[in-house]
Amino acid sequence: MGDDTWAGLADLFVDEAYASVKGRVRTYVMHQQLLEHLPPPPATVLDVGGGAGHQSFPLAQAGYQVTLLDPSPAMLDKARQRLQRLPEEVRGRVTLLQGDGENATEALHGRQFDAVLCHGVLGYLDRPEPMVDQLCRCAADGGLVSIMTGNAKAAAVRPAMEQRWEDALAAFDARTEIGVLGVSGRADTVEEISELLLSRGVEPLHWYGVWLFVDWLEFGGAVLDVGDAERVAATAAVELEAARRDPYRQLSRVFHLVGRKGPG
């Protein structure tokens, strides 16, 4: 393995980004979206680039057998710390594995899963094709492939909300930006990723938005109180509804696309 590019970001990612209102909304909204398509537990789930397990550990708590694959030792250390806080029976349903998602079939010795997740990873890659190919290969026949990545069609929203007007104009035709963690990221479109899935035997089922109003509020300077549980729950409920409706989902900063693999 090369240098751990996430070593200096693990604390910021886990202890701040996911602990924020936006982080909790993302986890909740995507969990509900996944449950609409996942087979019942104890189906097997592979979380590629799963970081500290924020998306897959709730699935383990729901009874799924989870394998988390991530190239970053620092992120896997965070995952182990979080895993130790869960009940023993849940810990027994989780396997942590260090490995590069673009070589997932090799790292997993060809094992296939009932569901393969890849959330917030494609945007850090130069090209999505190698990773999407691996995701589809790791899915069993009839298995679910779940991808969440940046929405290129809404790239101008963030700089506009921050009143960076020159950046907003450029963003209409741009595919890359410096994200909230200070790391350069690349965005895709639903149509592009759908085509990649189709060409690899995976039929797109549905797509959702993920972040909309919480993004606009934050970038507009509003402070969201993570300690106000009732208000956080109300925010998540509105985001969940916006995520499945047009035109709202089209304006979300990221999109969540799910597909199902046909018979081999």
N, C-alpha and C positions, 0 to 999 in steps of 0.2 A: 504494500500500500504506500502511496505517496504521503506528502504532508497533509495533516488534518486541517483543511481549510475552515472547518467549523469550530476548531478548538477555542478560538477567541470570541466566538459568538454564542456558544452553547448557553451560558448563563443568561445573556440578553434574550435569546430565543425562548428559553424555557421559563425563566423566572419573571420575565416582563411581558414579552409578546403574547404568550399563551395564557398568562395570568391576568391579562387585561380583559375588559369587556369585549373587545373585538375578538380576542382569542377564544373566549368562552362561547361567544356567538357562533364563531366558525365551527368549533367542535360540535356544538349542539345541532346546528342546522345540517351539517354534513352527516351526522349520525342518523338523524331522522330521514334524510334522503337515502342513505344506504339501506336502512331497514325496509324501505319500500321495495327493494330489489334483491336483497340477500336471501339465500336459502336459509331455512331455520338452523339454529345451532344443534349439534356441535360441528357445523361445517368448518372447513379449513380456510383460513384467511392469510394471505401474504401481504405485508405492508412494506412496499419498496421505498427506501428512503424515509422510513417511518420515524426517524428522530427519537424523541423521548417517549413515543407511544401515546400521544394525546388522542389520536384517532382510533388506534387499534386496541388500546387497553380497555376502553368502555365496551368494545365488542367481546373481549375476553371475559369481562364481568357479566356479559349477557349470555355466556356459555360457548362462544366460538373458540376454536383452536387457532391461535395466532402465532405466526412467525414474523418477526420484525427484522428486516434486512437493512442495514445502514453502513456506509463506508467510514463513518466518523467515530473513532473511539470515544471522543468527548461526548458526543450525543448518546452513544450506547451507555456510557457511564451514567448520564442523566436518566436514561431509561431504567437502568438497574436500580437507581435510587428511588425512582417513583414506583417501580414494581415491588420493592420491599415494603411499601406502605399498604399494599393490597393484601386481601386474605390469602392464605396458603393455597386454597383450592383454585383461586384465580391465577396465582403465580404458576401453578402447575399446567395451566393452559397456554403459557407464553414461552416462546423460544426466541432468544436474541442471537443474531448472527451478524458478524461483520462481513461486509462484502459490497461490491460495486453493483448497482442496479443494472448497469449496461452489460454486465456479465452475470446476470442473475441465474440463468439456467445452469451455468457451470458451478456457481457458488452453492446452488441447491441440488446439485447432482441430478438435474432433470426432473425433479419432483414437480408435480402440478397441483394447483389449489382450486377450491370451489369459488374463491374470490381473490382478486389481485388488486390492491390499492396502490396508487401513486399520487400523492397529494402534495402540491407545492414543491415539486422537484424539476419538472420539465423546464421551468423558467431559468434554472441555473445551468442548463446545458446549451451548447452551441446549436445543436440540432435535436429535434424531438424523435426522429425516426429510430435510432438505435435503441433508445429506451422503450418506445412503444412496441417495437418488435419483441423485446424481452418480456414485456408485460403480457403480451398475447401468447407467447410461448409457454409462460408459466401458468396460464389459466387452463384448467381442465375443460374438456368438452362440456358445454352447457354452463361454464363458469362465468362469473361476472368480472369485468374489467372496469375499474373506477379511477378516473383521472381528474385531478383538480389543478388548474393552472391559470396564469394571467390572461385576462380578456383584452386582446389587442384592440377591439372595437370601442373600449371605454378608456383608452390610455390617456385621453385629454382631461378626464374628470379630476384626477388628483391635482395636477398643476393648476388647473383653473380654480379649484376650491382654495388653493393656497395663494391665489392671485399672482401666479407666475405666468403671465400672459404670453410671453415669447415661448416659454417651454410648452405651454398648452397648444399653441399653434403648431409647433414642431411635432408634438405628440400625435396629432391626427394621422401622420404618416410614418411614425416611428414604431419600432418593435422592442426597443430596449430602454431601460431607465434605471436609475439608482433607487432601489426600494427602501422601505422604512427601516431595514436593518443596515443600510449603508452598503449593500452588495448589489452589483449590477445584475439585472434580471431581464428576461426576454418574454414576450407575450405571444400567444397563439390565438387562433379563432376556433370556434366550435366546428365550423365546416372543415377546416384543415385537419384537426385531430380525428374527426369522424371519418374522413377519407383514409387516413392512416389505419384506423381500426378496421374499416371495411376491407381494405386490401390485404389484411392479415386474418381474415375470417371471423371478425368480431362485428356483430350487428349493433350499431348505436340504438339504445332504447329511449333515452331521455337525457336532457341536460337542464341544469339549474344554475341560478346565480348563487353567490355565497355572501359577499359583503356589498351592501349598498348604503343604507342610511347611517350605519355606524361609521363608515368611512367618511361620508359627507360631513357628519357632525364633528369627527375628530379633525379632519383637515380644515374645517371651518373654525376651529379653535375651541369647540365645546369640550368640557371635561366630563367624562363618563365615569360614574362612581361604581367601581367594581364591588363595593361593600353593600350596595343597595340591591339585595337579592330579588326583591319584587320587581324593581325597575329593570334589572338585567333580564329577568324572565319575560317581561312584557316586550322588551326590545327584541329578544330572540324570536318571540312569536310573530312579530311583525316582519322580521327578516325572513323567517321561514315561509311566510305567505308570499312576500315579494319575490322570493327566489324561484317560485314556480309560475309566475305570471309575466306576460309581456305587457308593457315594455320594460318593466322593472328589471327583470333578470338580464336583459340586454345591456343595462347600464352598470351591472355589478362589476367590481374591479377584477374578480376572478370568476371562472365558471367551473362547474362540476358536471362531467360527462360520464354516463355509465353505458356499458354495452355488454352483450352476451355472446360468448364464443359458440359458433356452430359446431356440428360434428366434424371430426377430422377426416 
